Amino acid sequence: MTIQPFTVQVPKDALDDLQRRLAATRWSSRELVDDRTQGVQLAVMQELRRYWATEYDLRRVESRLNALPQFGLEIDGVTIHFVHVRSEHPDALPLIMTHGWPGSVIEMLDSIGPLTDPPSGEDAFDLVLPSLPGYGFSGEPAETGWDLVRTARAWGALMERLGYDRYVAQGGDVGAGVTDAMGRLGLDGLAGIHTNLLVTALNDPASLPHETADEQAALAALKTFQTSGNGYFVEMATRPQTIGYALLDSPVALAAWMIDHDTDAYYKIARAFVEGQVSGNLTRDHILDNITAYWLTGTGTSAARSYWEAYGPDGSAAGNAPLPDPRVPVGFSAFPGEIWRTPRSWAEQAYPTLNYFGEAERGGHFAAWEEPELFAAEVRAAFRPLR
């Protein structure tokens, strides 16, 4: 388990190929409705393609990541890429943060400063940002079995190899599933976890508290997701190889697939491109950084397979026995634009060891990406009792 320095090196041929493919885009006809109910709108994609092809710096991903300390480490047969930023504060708490889909370490870059060097100088973290197996610059698994539990164990091995005998973990989206599994496994050295998506809500919605207005609204949002908002989820969990052909062949198809995630995020991204209206940190450049990273690494298919592994009926997770409740303190933060805004009662039911529940003023599903300062404040507050 030798840790190797890592540098992103994008060949010019790859950038030239991207430009050619953007120029050769074949467009769908315009949608027949005035909203996103038929999918990503033509005007949004045309403006995204125009900006990507003519104004966006195609080497931004390379320069942003190479400004940070990056490494690679082979764990269980897969080389894991990770960013590792040590705080200058001597009492910094080690924190491993996990991204989701359609995210990457890109979405967490602007939270590095607030977490490693907070304004007050207190509650600082040593930060480890790994790319999930099959995502970004991590290696692609060559065998099945890389479900949430296996990834959680790999993260424990990574933190042990880095010399951290006491650390905490955070995650959203798929990263919330990994972090939840870390807490339930009771990994050596893990002192606590924090998530901003209640992944357990999908297991048995009928058992969730539903008496208050907030609980009923959350349940309605969860039902909407399960009936009309989870097309990407079902496709990747059941047929990742099929969608993968489009994701690796057309950059515009990849972009459309990635931004058609949830209603709140979609309209924020659409306004950024069509109207120039920025929500928080979701600028056109930041949005395209994430999409470009997927394109240049060719990880559309392998990232989609992670859903088959974690959630698909034929995936390796299907036969796993349920894990016990987390054995460590759990923090949870609810953001108003999340797919379903989790009430405190839901978090308490899911996590008997819940010791922090926060409600942010702004932000959605991609909280760290959209509102890095608010996100960092929530993470600091959640882990403060564990210092």
Secondary structure, 3 states (H helix, E strand, C coil): CCCEECCCCCCHHHHHHHHHHHHCCCCCCCCCCCCCCCCCCHHHHHHHHHHHHHCCCCCHHHHHHHCCCEEEEEECCEEEEEEEECCCCCCCEEEEEECCCCCCHHHHHHHHHHHHCCCCCCCCEEEEEECCCCCCCCCCCCCCCCCHHHHHHHHHHHHHHCCCCCEEEEECCHHHHHHHHHHHHCCCCEEEEEECCCHHHHCCHHHCCCCCHHHHHHHHHHHHHHHHHCHHHHHHHHCHHHHHHHHHHCHHHHHHHHHCCCHHHHHHHHHHHHCCCCECCECHHHHHHHHHHHHHHCCHHHHHHHHHHHHCCCCHHHHCCCCCCCCCCEEEEECCECCCCCCHHHHHHHCCCEEEEEECCCCECCHHHHCHHHHHHHHHHHHHHHC
